[in-house]
Amino acid sequence: MPNGERDWDGVRLHVVTGKGGTGKTTTAAALALALARGGKRVLLVEVENRQGIAQVFDVPPLSYAETKVASAAGGGTVMAMAVEAKAALLEYLQLFYKLGRAAGVLEKFGAIDFATTIAPGIRDVLLTGKVYEAVRRRDNGRPVYDAVVLDAPPTGRIVRFLNVNAEVVGLAKIGPIRNQADSITTLLRSPQTVVHLVTLLEEMPVQETADGARHLAAADLPVGGVVVNLVREAVLPVRRLAAAGKFSLDADEVAAGLAEAGLPASAAVVDGLLVEARDHAARLALEKRERAEVDDIGRPVYELPALASGVDLGGLYLLADRLTEQGMA
């Protein structure tokens, strides 16, 4: 990007969602690393109790306490936490009602578990409320975090999750619950927030991404970019790729190439390679069609490569580099 410009300058809350299996947690982690470059301080939050962030960074399971999980280029820091509804409710009761030891009594008698599992919508209110607090927290007049990245629920649940505070506003007419719900809803619908969608170049994830973008917009929630994950590169030139798709590559030429490289060139090996080449061509053709569908969503698109060795910490830094190069962070 020219002059160091980024697509989401001014955004402080990046919500990352996607169909299950698309790699939204990996993408959220890479985005947090990218945003933390240059001495920034970023908080990465998960709310689904899956410990996906801990697995990606290869650290012990996260707790409600904010814990450093990585350093970024230029002296930046990525902190992370797992927001749990029970801890959030206890914090909320202490903050607004000063219950002190009484909160412990409520927990002892099961009232906290009841409230977070039975009361409609209260769990999502508490989870989004903690994220809101992290975004708004200040120290000596300055934000504690330059950005917060939320590894959010999947696209099928994201609108309900983010819109739950608007529903509470309709139920609670006065008091701290109404005031907090108002404040959270204002943040989530403001230019300080964007919701990014992660997809694969496959029919179902792309369709769910398009539906998710449409539903978010209908709920007045700000749609960010679309991250296409696990992008494959063609391993054959265009002409040979077309031939591979028609299963018409020259078998003798393939055998000669194997022999020249000192590799086995039996008929079985050659036939296997021709099948793999055909499947590769078919996969790339499918991805090309689905990429056109992604472009039709009308949002900025970013690509993350499929890493041959899988995603370890080194791979995360590479993915963060890719997002930075494309101007996402």
Secondary structure by P-SEA (a helix, b strand, c coil): ccccccccccccbbbbbccccccaaaaaaaaaaaaaccbbbbbbbbccccaaaaaaacccccccccccccccccbbbbbbbbbbaaaaaaaaaaacccccaaaaaaaaaaaaaaaaccccaaaaaaaaaaaaaaaaccccccccccbbbbbccccccaaaaaaaaaaaaacccccaaaaaaaaaaaaaacccbbbbbbbcccaaaaaaaaaaaaaaaaacccccbbbbcccccccccaaaaaaaaaccccaaaaaaaaaaacccccaaaaaaaaaaaaaaaaaaaaaaaaaaaaaacccbbbbbccccccccaaaaaaaaaaaaaaccc
